Amino acid sequence: MMSGRPGRVPLKFLPDEARSLPPPRLSDSRLLYCGFLGYCAGLLDNALKQRPALLAGLHRQLLYVTAFYFAGYFLLKRQEYICAIRDHDMLAYIKAHPEDFSEKDKKTYGEIFEQFRPVR
């Protein structure tokens, strides 16, 4: 059975190595989308409990937006960490096996395309 990366601690959401990464921007579109999903969850909660969807429980809708935004921040931070780990492993593999990733000859566009002759 594969256990993943060496030194991996199972069931740890965000390891300490993730602190070295820059934090996500607070105006990231994915975070704003998570906040919008929280707003929609508040509207759905009002609709399921047969209250006026837009006007009832504005404090509850704000709580949903904040909670979803906060959860989205940590999910985004985890995604950035996992992508950084994957990039690190891929670059380490490329450096360890340079024969598999040889440089190709650089060609100019003139060598690739045929000479242009206008048709009249």
N, CA, C and O atoms as CSV, one atom per row, in Angstrom:
chain,resi,resn,atom,element,x,y,z
A,1,MET,N,N,0.845,-1.182,0.000
A,1,MET,CA,C,0.000,0.000,0.000
A,1,MET,C,C,0.884,1.237,0.000
A,1,MET,O,O,1.869,1.305,0.736
A,2,MET,N,N,0.529,2.213,-0.828
A,2,MET,CA,C,1.323,3.433,-0.904
A,2,MET,C,C,0.958,4.355,0.255
A,2,MET,O,O,-0.214,4.521,0.593
A,3,SER,N,N,1.963,4.937,0.840
A,3,SER,CA,C,1.722,5.814,1.979
A,3,SER,C,C,1.907,7.278,1.628
A,3,SER,O,O,1.765,8.134,2.500
A,4,GLY,N,N,2.222,7.596,0.373
A,4,GLY,CA,C,2.375,8.992,-0.019
A,4,GLY,C,C,3.802,9.469,0.167
A,4,GLY,O,O,4.749,8.685,0.103
A,5,ARG,N,N,3.941,10.754,0.397
A,5,ARG,CA,C,5.259,11.366,0.551
A,5,ARG,C,C,5.922,10.891,1.833
A,5,ARG,O,O,5.242,10.627,2.825
A,6,PRO,N,N,7.273,10.780,1.818
A,6,PRO,CA,C,7.949,10.455,3.064
A,6,PRO,C,C,7.805,11.604,4.063
A,6,PRO,O,O,7.909,12.774,3.696
A,7,GLY,N,N,7.569,11.260,5.311
A,7,GLY,CA,C,7.417,12.280,6.347
A,7,GLY,C,C,6.028,12.886,6.395
A,7,GLY,O,O,5.805,13.862,7.112
A,8,ARG,N,N,5.097,12.329,5.649
A,8,ARG,CA,C,3.736,12.858,5.623
A,8,ARG,C,C,2.988,12.433,6.872
A,8,ARG,O,O,3.027,11.267,7.266
A,9,VAL,N,N,2.305,13.387,7.494
A,9,VAL,CA,C,1.496,13.099,8.673
A,9,VAL,C,C,0.052,12.973,8.210
A,9,VAL,O,O,-0.501,13.940,7.686
A,10,PRO,N,N,-0.582,11.805,8.386
A,10,PRO,CA,C,-1.956,11.655,7.914
A,10,PRO,C,C,-2.929,12.504,8.730
A,10,PRO,O,O,-2.699,12.779,9.907
A,11,LEU,N,N,-4.003,12.906,8.088
A,11,LEU,CA,C,-5.101,13.666,8.689
A,11,LEU,C,C,-4.678,15.026,9.236
A,11,LEU,O,O,-5.332,15.555,10.134
A,12,LYS,N,N,-3.606,15.594,8.716
A,12,LYS,CA,C,-3.231,16.946,9.101
A,12,LYS,C,C,-3.626,17.852,7.949
A,12,LYS,O,O,-3.149,17.677,6.828
A,13,PHE,N,N,-4.495,18.824,8.216
A,13,PHE,CA,C,-5.066,19.639,7.139
A,13,PHE,C,C,-4.021,20.533,6.495
A,13,PHE,O,O,-3.920,20.576,5.269
A,14,LEU,N,N,-3.248,21.240,7.290
A,14,LEU,CA,C,-2.272,22.169,6.756
A,14,LEU,C,C,-0.977,22.039,7.544
A,14,LEU,O,O,-0.893,22.543,8.664
A,15,PRO,N,N,0.039,21.374,6.988
A,15,PRO,CA,C,1.289,21.178,7.719
A,15,PRO,C,C,2.021,22.489,7.979
A,15,PRO,O,O,1.687,23.521,7.396
A,16,ASP,N,N,3.009,22.443,8.848
A,16,ASP,CA,C,3.778,23.635,9.195
A,16,ASP,C,C,4.579,24.164,8.021
A,16,ASP,O,O,4.917,25.347,7.991
A,17,GLU,N,N,4.894,23.301,7.039
A,17,GLU,CA,C,5.637,23.746,5.855
A,17,GLU,C,C,4.848,24.770,5.058
A,17,GLU,O,O,5.431,25.558,4.315
A,18,ALA,N,N,3.534,24.768,5.203
A,18,ALA,CA,C,2.692,25.681,4.434
A,18,ALA,C,C,2.849,27.123,4.896
A,18,ALA,O,O,2.438,28.040,4.185
A,19,ARG,N,N,3.431,27.345,6.065
A,19,ARG,CA,C,3.619,28.710,6.561
A,19,ARG,C,C,4.627,29.485,5.736
A,19,ARG,O,O,4.618,30.716,5.748
A,20,SER,N,N,5.496,28.787,5.019
A,20,SER,CA,C,6.498,29.471,4.212
A,20,SER,C,C,5.905,30.030,2.919
A,20,SER,O,O,6.530,30.872,2.273
A,21,LEU,N,N,4.725,29.583,2.536
A,21,LEU,CA,C,4.076,30.075,1.317
A,21,LEU,C,C,3.410,31.418,1.585
A,21,LEU,O,O,2.967,31.675,2.704
A,22,PRO,N,N,3.333,32.278,0.570
A,22,PRO,CA,C,2.617,33.542,0.766
A,22,PRO,C,C,1.120,33.292,0.917
A,22,PRO,O,O,0.575,32.386,0.286
A,23,PRO,N,N,0.459,34.083,1.745
A,23,PRO,CA,C,-0.985,33.869,1.916
A,23,PRO,C,C,-1.752,34.283,0.671
A,23,PRO,O,O,-1.285,35.125,-0.096
A,24,PRO,N,N,-2.923,33.699,0.467
A,24,PRO,CA,C,-3.738,34.106,-0.684
A,24,PRO,C,C,-4.225,35.544,-0.510
A,24,PRO,O,O,-4.394,36.027,0.610
A,25,ARG,N,N,-4.445,36.215,-1.634
A,25,ARG,CA,C,-4.989,37.574,-1.575
A,25,ARG,C,C,-6.412,37.523,-1.041
A,25,ARG,O,O,-7.147,36.576,-1.320
A,26,LEU,N,N,-6.801,38.528,-0.283
A,26,LEU,CA,C,-8.151,38.544,0.273
A,26,LEU,C,C,-9.195,38.892,-0.782
A,26,LEU,O,O,-10.390,38.684,-0.568
A,27,SER,N,N,-8.748,39.422,-1.920
A,27,SER,CA,C,-9.689,39.738,-2.997
A,27,SER,C,C,-9.649,38.690,-4.103
A,27,SER,O,O,-10.072,38.962,-5.227
A,28,ASP,N,N,-9.152,37.511,-3.800
A,28,ASP,CA,C,-9.092,36.424,-4.778
A,28,ASP,C,C,-10.506,36.045,-5.195
A,28,ASP,O,O,-11.406,35.969,-4.360
A,29,SER,N,N,-10.697,35.811,-6.478
A,29,SER,CA,C,-12.045,35.518,-6.979
A,29,SER,C,C,-12.606,34.234,-6.382
A,29,SER,O,O,-13.818,34.115,-6.203
A,30,ARG,N,N,-11.741,33.271,-6.070
A,30,ARG,CA,C,-12.235,32.024,-5.480
A,30,ARG,C,C,-12.756,32.257,-4.067
A,30,ARG,O,O,-13.717,31.613,-3.647
A,31,LEU,N,N,-12.124,33.183,-3.325
A,31,LEU,CA,C,-12.615,33.509,-1.982
A,31,LEU,C,C,-13.937,34.266,-2.064
A,31,LEU,O,O,-14.855,34.020,-1.281
A,32,LEU,N,N,-14.023,35.182,-3.014
A,32,LEU,CA,C,-15.275,35.916,-3.177
A,32,LEU,C,C,-16.401,34.968,-3.588
A,32,LEU,O,O,-17.550,35.150,-3.183
A,33,TYR,N,N,-16.073,33.969,-4.383
A,33,TYR,CA,C,-17.066,32.972,-4.775
A,33,TYR,C,C,-17.524,32.175,-3.550
A,33,TYR,O,O,-18.712,31.884,-3.414
A,34,CYS,N,N,-16.600,31.825,-2.667
A,34,CYS,CA,C,-16.989,31.110,-1.441
A,34,CYS,C,C,-17.907,31.975,-0.585
A,34,CYS,O,O,-18.877,31.475,-0.016
A,35,GLY,N,N,-17.604,33.281,-0.490
A,35,GLY,CA,C,-18.486,34.185,0.247
A,35,GLY,C,C,-19.866,34.264,-0.381
A,35,GLY,O,O,-20.873,34.306,0.326
A,36,PHE,N,N,-19.915,34.285,-1.724
A,36,PHE,CA,C,-21.202,34.298,-2.417
A,36,PHE,C,C,-21.970,33.007,-2.148
A,36,PHE,O,O,-23.190,33.033,-1.986
A,37,LEU,N,N,-21.260,31.876,-2.100
A,37,LEU,CA,C,-21.937,30.616,-1.765
A,37,LEU,C,C,-22.516,30.670,-0.351
A,37,LEU,O,O,-23.587,30.120,-0.096
A,38,GLY,N,N,-21.811,31.332,0.565
A,38,GLY,CA,C,-22.338,31.505,1.915
A,38,GLY,C,C,-23.608,32.334,1.910
A,38,GLY,O,O,-24.561,32.028,2.627
A,39,TYR,N,N,-23.621,33.393,1.095
A,39,TYR,CA,C,-24.823,34.223,0.981
A,39,TYR,C,C,-25.979,33.389,0.423
A,39,TYR,O,O,-27.106,33.482,0.910
A,40,CYS,N,N,-25.697,32.575,-0.596
A,40,CYS,CA,C,-26.736,31.704,-1.164
A,40,CYS,C,C,-27.205,30.673,-0.143
A,40,CYS,O,O,-28.381,30.310,-0.126
A,41,ALA,N,N,-26.298,30.201,0.704
A,41,ALA,CA,C,-26.698,29.251,1.745
A,41,ALA,C,C,-27.645,29.922,2.736
A,41,ALA,O,O,-28.594,29.296,3.207
A,42,GLY,N,N,-27.391,31.197,3.056
A,42,GLY,CA,C,-28.302,31.931,3.936
A,42,GLY,C,C,-29.668,32.116,3.302
A,42,GLY,O,O,-30.693,31.980,3.971
A,43,LEU,N,N,-29.684,32.427,2.012
A,43,LEU,CA,C,-30.965,32.558,1.313
A,43,LEU,C,C,-31.712,31.231,1.272
A,43,LEU,O,O,-32.928,31.194,1.455
A,44,LEU,N,N,-30.985,30.142,1.032
A,44,LEU,CA,C,-31.609,28.822,1.001
A,44,LEU,C,C,-32.151,28.439,2.371
A,44,LEU,O,O,-33.216,27.831,2.476
A,45,ASP,N,N,-31.415,28.796,3.420
A,45,ASP,CA,C,-31.879,28.519,4.778
A,45,ASP,C,C,-33.180,29.257,5.054
A,45,ASP,O,O,-34.112,28.696,5.630
A,46,ASN,N,N,-33.237,30.521,4.638
A,46,ASN,CA,C,-34.481,31.281,4.821
A,46,ASN,C,C,-35.624,30.680,4.006
A,46,ASN,O,O,-36.755,30.588,4.484
A,47,ALA,N,N,-35.321,30.274,2.776
A,47,ALA,CA,C,-36.375,29.732,1.920
A,47,ALA,C,C,-36.905,28.404,2.458
A,47,ALA,O,O,-38.107,28.145,2.402
A,48,LEU,N,N,-36.013,27.567,2.977
A,48,LEU,CA,C,-36.459,26.263,3.498
A,48,LEU,C,C,-37.275,26.407,4.772
A,48,LEU,O,O,-38.133,25.573,5.059
A,49,LYS,N,N,-37.016,27.449,5.531
A,49,LYS,CA,C,-37.782,27.674,6.768
A,49,LYS,C,C,-38.957,28.610,6.538
A,49,LYS,O,O,-39.574,29.083,7.493
A,50,GLN,N,N,-39.271,28.882,5.263
A,50,GLN,CA,C,-40.413,29.677,4.829
A,50,GLN,C,C,-40.423,31.070,5.453
A,50,GLN,O,O,-41.441,31.536,5.964
A,51,ARG,N,N,-39.269,31.714,5.397
A,51,ARG,CA,C,-39.143,33.109,5.804
A,51,ARG,C,C,-38.880,33.932,4.551
A,51,ARG,O,O,-38.504,33.369,3.523
A,52,PRO,N,N,-39.067,35.249,4.607
A,52,PRO,CA,C,-38.715,36.069,3.439
A,52,PRO,C,C,-37.229,35.891,3.125
A,52,PRO,O,O,-36.377,36.140,3.978
A,53,ALA,N,N,-36.924,35.464,1.909
A,53,ALA,CA,C,-35.568,35.024,1.579
A,53,ALA,C,C,-34.536,36.130,1.696
A,53,ALA,O,O,-33.458,35.906,2.245
A,54,LEU,N,N,-34.841,37.321,1.192
A,54,LEU,CA,C,-33.825,38.380,1.156
A,54,LEU,C,C,-33.778,39.215,2.422
A,54,LEU,O,O,-32.719,39.749,2.751
A,55,LEU,N,N,-34.868,39.348,3.139
A,55,LEU,CA,C,-34.923,40.308,4.231
A,55,LEU,C,C,-34.784,39.698,5.624
A,55,LEU,O,O,-34.334,40.380,6.545
A,56,ALA,N,N,-35.153,38.454,5.797
A,56,ALA,CA,C,-35.146,37.870,7.143
A,56,ALA,C,C,-33.749,37.388,7.515
A,56,ALA,O,O,-33.068,36.751,6.711
A,57,GLY,N,N,-33.337,37.688,8.709
A,57,GLY,CA,C,-32.080,37.158,9.245
A,57,GLY,C,C,-30.840,37.668,8.535
A,57,GLY,O,O,-29.991,36.875,8.130
A,58,LEU,N,N,-30.721,38.987,8.378
A,58,LEU,CA,C,-29.537,39.526,7.717
A,58,LEU,C,C,-28.266,39.205,8.501
A,58,LEU,O,O,-27.195,39.019,7.923
A,59,HIS,N,N,-28.405,39.143,9.828
A,59,HIS,CA,C,-27.243,38.792,10.652
A,59,HIS,C,C,-26.808,37.343,10.374
A,59,HIS,O,O,-25.617,37.031,10.396
A,60,ARG,N,N,-27.779,36.472,10.117
A,60,ARG,CA,C,-27.474,35.074,9.806
A,60,ARG,C,C,-26.806,34.965,8.435
A,60,ARG,O,O,-25.879,34.175,8.254
A,61,GLN,N,N,-27.275,35.754,7.480
A,61,GLN,CA,C,-26.659,35.753,6.155
A,61,GLN,C,C,-25.217,36.252,6.234
A,61,GLN,O,O,-24.334,35.703,5.574
A,62,LEU,N,N,-24.976,37.283,7.032
A,62,LEU,CA,C,-23.619,37.787,7.216
A,62,LEU,C,C,-22.735,36.735,7.887
A,62,LEU,O,O,-21.555,36.610,7.562
A,63,LEU,N,N,-23.309,35.985,8.820
A,63,LEU,CA,C,-22.550,34.909,9.471
A,63,LEU,C,C,-22.188,33.821,8.463
A,63,LEU,O,O,-21.063,33.320,8.474
A,64,TYR,N,N,-23.122,33.454,7.600
A,64,TYR,CA,C,-22.827,32.454,6.563
A,64,TYR,C,C,-21.737,32.945,5.618
A,64,TYR,O,O,-20.823,32.194,5.277
A,65,VAL,N,N,-21.832,34.205,5.192
A,65,VAL,CA,C,-20.819,34.759,4.286
A,65,VAL,C,C,-19.451,34.713,4.944
A,65,VAL,O,O,-18.474,34.305,4.315
A,66,THR,N,N,-19.369,35.125,6.195
A,66,THR,CA,C,-18.091,35.140,6.914
A,66,THR,C,C,-17.545,33.730,7.098
A,66,THR,O,O,-16.354,33.490,6.897
A,67,ALA,N,N,-18.414,32.801,7.481
A,67,ALA,CA,C,-17.960,31.428,7.707
A,67,ALA,C,C,-17.478,30.776,6.413
A,67,ALA,O,O,-16.442,30.111,6.409
A,68,PHE,N,N,-18.206,30.956,5.328
A,68,PHE,CA,C,-17.796,30.361,4.057
A,68,PHE,C,C,-16.517,31.008,3.538
A,68,PHE,O,O,-15.658,30.324,2.982
A,69,TYR,N,N,-16.387,32.328,3.715
A,69,TYR,CA,C,-15.181,33.027,3.285
A,69,TYR,C,C,-13.973,32.515,4.068
A,69,TYR,O,O,-12.910,32.277,3.494
A,70,PHE,N,N,-14.139,32.347,5.376
A,70,PHE,CA,C,-13.073,31.858,6.242
A,70,PHE,C,C,-12.682,30.430,5.870
A,70,PHE,O,O,-11.496,30.112,5.782
A,71,ALA,N,N,-13.671,29.576,5.653
A,71,ALA,CA,C,-13.383,28.195,5.251
A,71,ALA,C,C,-12.724,28.162,3.878
A,71,ALA,O,O,-11.802,27.379,3.649
A,72,GLY,N,N,-13.192,29.007,2.964
A,72,GLY,CA,C,-12.596,29.072,1.632
A,72,GLY,C,C,-11.154,29.531,1.676
A,72,GLY,O,O,-10.342,29.091,0.863
A,73,TYR,N,N,-10.819,30.416,2.618
A,73,TYR,CA,C,-9.445,30.889,2.759
A,73,TYR,C,C,-8.515,29.719,3.083
A,73,TYR,O,O,-7.447,29.587,2.484
A,74,PHE,N,N,-8.917,28.880,4.022
A,74,PHE,CA,C,-8.063,27.754,4.394
A,74,PHE,C,C,-8.057,26.663,3.335
A,74,PHE,O,O,-7.038,25.999,3.144
A,75,LEU,N,N,-9.175,26.464,2.644
A,75,LEU,CA,C,-9.176,25.508,1.535
A,75,LEU,C,C,-8.268,25.983,0.407
A,75,LEU,O,O,-7.565,25.179,-0.204
A,76,LEU,N,N,-8.279,27.268,0.132
A,76,LEU,CA,C,-7.411,27.824,-0.902
A,76,LEU,C,C,-5.944,27.727,-0.491
A,76,LEU,O,O,-5.073,27.439,-1.312
A,77,LYS,N,N,-5.686,27.972,0.794
A,77,LYS,CA,C,-4.315,27.854,1.288
A,77,LYS,C,C,-3.823,26.410,1.169
A,77,LYS,O,O,-2.665,26.178,0.821
A,78,ARG,N,N,-4.684,25.452,1.452
A,78,ARG,CA,C,-4.316,24.038,1.305
A,78,ARG,C,C,-4.080,23.684,-0.159
A,78,ARG,O,O,-3.144,22.951,-0.478
A,79,GLN,N,N,-4.920,24.200,-1.044
A,79,GLN,CA,C,-4.735,23.924,-2.466
A,79,GLN,C,C,-3.403,24.492,-2.960
A,79,GLN,O,O,-2.695,23.831,-3.719
A,80,GLU,N,N,-3.059,25.708,-2.536
A,80,GLU,CA,C,-1.786,26.303,-2.929
A,80,GLU,C,C,-0.615,25.467,-2.405
A,80,GLU,O,O,0.391,25.306,-3.096
A,81,TYR,N,N,-0.746,24.937,-1.190
A,81,TYR,CA,C,0.309,24.100,-0.612
A,81,TYR,C,C,0.466,22.800,-1.401
A,81,TYR,O,O,1.585,22.379,-1.692
A,82,ILE,N,N,-0.643,22.175,-1.743
A,82,ILE,CA,C,-0.581,20.911,-2.484
A,82,ILE,C,C,0.016,21.146,-3.868
A,82,ILE,O,O,0.803,20.329,-4.347
A,83,CYS,N,N,-0.348,22.246,-4.512
A,83,CYS,CA,C,0.238,22.563,-5.829
A,83,CYS,C,C,1.730,22.847,-5.705
A,83,CYS,O,O,2.505,22.465,-6.583
A,84,ALA,N,N,2.144,23.513,-4.627
A,84,ALA,CA,C,3.566,23.787,-4.431
A,84,ALA,C,C,4.342,22.492,-4.202
A,84,ALA,O,O,5.453,22.342,-4.710
A,85,ILE,N,N,3.771,21.559,-3.447
A,85,ILE,CA,C,4.408,20.253,-3.223
A,85,ILE,C,C,4.544,19.503,-4.545
A,85,ILE,O,O,5.593,18.926,-4.832
A,86,ARG,N,N,3.479,19.512,-5.347
A,86,ARG,CA,C,3.494,18.817,-6.630
A,86,ARG,C,C,4.548,19.431,-7.561
A,86,ARG,O,O,5.285,18.708,-8.232
A,87,ASP,N,N,4.615,20.761,-7.596
A,87,ASP,CA,C,5.618,21.423,-8.436
A,87,ASP,C,C,7.029,21.097,-7.970
A,87,ASP,O,O,7.923,20.868,-8.785
A,88,HIS,N,N,7.222,21.076,-6.659
A,88,HIS,CA,C,8.544,20.760,-6.104
A,88,HIS,C,C,8.963,19.347,-6.476
A,88,HIS,O,O,10.104,19.123,-6.878
A,89,ASP,N,N,8.047,18.394,-6.345
A,89,ASP,CA,C,8.360,17.002,-6.685
A,89,ASP,C,C,8.633,16.836,-8.178
A,89,ASP,O,O,9.526,16.089,-8.576
A,90,MET,N,N,7.855,17.540,-8.997
A,90,MET,CA,C,8.033,17.430,-10.439
A,90,MET,C,C,9.386,18.014,-10.859
A,90,MET,O,O,10.092,17.413,-11.670
A,91,LEU,N,N,9.751,19.172,-10.316
A,91,LEU,CA,C,11.034,19.775,-10.664
A,91,LEU,C,C,12.203,18.939,-10.146
A,91,LEU,O,O,13.242,18.854,-10.800
A,92,ALA,N,N,12.036,18.317,-8.965
A,92,ALA,CA,C,13.081,17.440,-8.441
A,92,ALA,C,C,13.260,16.224,-9.342
A,92,ALA,O,O,14.386,15.776,-9.557
A,93,TYR,N,N,12.170,15.686,-9.868
A,93,TYR,CA,C,12.256,14.547,-10.778
A,93,TYR,C,C,12.941,14.954,-12.079
A,93,TYR,O,O,13.762,14.209,-12.614
A,94,ILE,N,N,12.603,16.138,-12.584
A,94,ILE,CA,C,13.233,16.605,-13.824
A,94,ILE,C,C,14.734,16.801,-13.627
A,94,ILE,O,O,15.523,16.472,-14.513
A,95,LYS,N,N,15.127,17.328,-12.486
A,95,LYS,CA,C,16.561,17.514,-12.211
A,95,LYS,C,C,17.269,16.185,-12.006
A,95,LYS,O,O,18.443,16.054,-12.355
A,96,ALA,N,N,16.577,15.196,-11.445
A,96,ALA,CA,C,17.194,13.893,-11.187
A,96,ALA,C,C,17.302,13.049,-12.458
A,96,ALA,O,O,18.148,12.157,-12.525
A,97,HIS,N,N,16.472,13.305,-13.460
A,97,HIS,CA,C,16.461,12.527,-14.700
A,97,HIS,C,C,16.574,13.459,-15.906
A,97,HIS,O,O,15.612,13.592,-16.662
A,98,PRO,N,N,17.716,14.104,-16.105
A,98,PRO,CA,C,17.830,15.044,-17.231
A,98,PRO,C,C,17.815,14.348,-18.593
A,98,PRO,O,O,17.508,14.987,-19.600
A,99,GLU,N,N,18.138,13.062,-18.647
A,99,GLU,CA,C,18.141,12.368,-19.940
A,99,GLU,C,C,16.732,12.221,-20.505
A,99,GLU,O,O,16.564,12.123,-21.721
A,100,ASP,N,N,15.722,12.204,-19.646
A,100,ASP,CA,C,14.345,12.101,-20.115
A,100,ASP,C,C,13.794,13.434,-20.613
A,100,ASP,O,O,12.794,13.465,-21.330
A,101,PHE,N,N,14.445,14.532,-20.237
A,101,PHE,CA,C,13.945,15.860,-20.574
A,101,PHE,C,C,15.046,16.662,-21.265
A,101,PHE,O,O,15.476,17.701,-20.763
A,102,SER,N,N,15.491,16.178,-22.407
A,102,SER,CA,C,16.566,16.850,-23.120
A,102,SER,C,C,16.030,18.090,-23.832
A,102,SER,O,O,14.857,18.162,-24.198
A,103,GLU,N,N,16.921,19.060,-24.018
A,103,GLU,CA,C,16.567,20.295,-24.722
A,103,GLU,C,C,16.449,20.008,-26.212
A,103,GLU,O,O,17.301,19.323,-26.778
A,104,LYS,N,N,15.408,20.522,-26.850
A,104,LYS,CA,C,15.235,20.346,-28.275
A,104,LYS,C,C,15.907,21.501,-29.002
A,104,LYS,O,O,16.137,22.569,-28.434
A,105,ASP,N,N,16.217,21.259,-30.278
A,105,ASP,CA,C,16.818,22.316,-31.082
A,105,ASP,C,C,15.831,23.459,-31.240
A,105,ASP,O,O,14.646,23.248,-31.498
A,106,LYS,N,N,16.339,24.665,-31.079
A,106,LYS,CA,C,15.477,25.829,-31.245
A,106,LYS,C,C,15.447,26.201,-32.717
A,106,LYS,O,O,16.491,26.367,-33.348
A,107,LYS,N,N,14.247,26.329,-33.256
A,107,LYS,CA,C,14.066,26.674,-34.656
A,107,LYS,C,C,13.401,28.041,-34.746
A,107,LYS,O,O,12.648,28.446,-33.860
A,108,THR,N,N,13.691,28.730,-35.819
A,108,THR,CA,C,13.022,29.994,-36.063
A,108,THR,C,C,11.740,29.735,-36.842
A,108,THR,O,O,11.540,28.650,-37.387
A,109,TYR,N,N,10.875,30.742,-36.889
A,109,TYR,CA,C,9.629,30.588,-37.638
A,109,TYR,C,C,9.896,30.370,-39.125
A,109,TYR,O,O,9.141,29.670,-39.799
A,110,GLY,N,N,10.967,30.968,-39.633
A,110,GLY,CA,C,11.302,30.787,-41.045
A,110,GLY,C,C,11.630,29.349,-41.387
A,110,GLY,O,O,11.375,28.912,-42.510
A,111,GLU,N,N,12.192,28.598,-40.446
A,111,GLU,CA,C,12.509,27.190,-40.683
A,111,GLU,C,C,11.260,26.307,-40.572
A,111,GLU,O,O,11.186,25.252,-41.201
A,112,ILE,N,N,10.297,26.736,-39.783
A,112,ILE,CA,C,9.103,25.920,-39.559
A,112,ILE,C,C,8.077,26.136,-40.672
A,112,ILE,O,O,7.547,25.167,-41.217
A,113,PHE,N,N,7.790,27.400,-41.018
A,113,PHE,CA,C,6.764,27.708,-42.008
A,113,PHE,C,C,7.366,27.775,-43.406
A,113,PHE,O,O,8.558,28.028,-43.585
A,114,GLU,N,N,6.509,27.540,-44.382
A,114,GLU,CA,C,6.925,27.670,-45.767
A,114,GLU,C,C,7.008,29.146,-46.129
A,114,GLU,O,O,6.443,30.003,-45.449
A,115,GLN,N,N,7.714,29.419,-47.200
A,115,GLN,CA,C,7.852,30.795,-47.644
A,115,GLN,C,C,6.506,31.294,-48.158
A,115,GLN,O,O,5.794,30.565,-48.849
A,116,PHE,N,N,6.157,32.528,-47.824
A,116,PHE,CA,C,4.868,33.099,-48.200
A,116,PHE,C,C,4.902,33.588,-49.642
A,116,PHE,O,O,5.763,34.370,-50.045
A,117,ARG,N,N,3.931,33.096,-50.396
A,117,ARG,CA,C,3.778,33.553,-51.780
A,117,ARG,C,C,2.306,33.908,-51.969
A,117,ARG,O,O,1.450,33.025,-51.919
A,118,PRO,N,N,2.003,35.170,-52.181
A,118,PRO,CA,C,0.590,35.546,-52.340
A,118,PRO,C,C,0.003,34.972,-53.624
A,118,PRO,O,O,0.672,34.957,-54.657
A,119,VAL,N,N,-1.224,34.508,-53.570
A,119,VAL,CA,C,-1.916,33.943,-54.719
A,119,VAL,C,C,-2.843,35.013,-55.275
A,119,VAL,O,O,-3.680,35.574,-54.568
A,120,ARG,N,N,-2.661,35.283,-56.601
A,120,ARG,CA,C,-3.519,36.317,-57.228
A,120,ARG,C,C,-4.270,35.758,-58.376
A,120,ARG,O,O,-5.036,36.474,-59.021
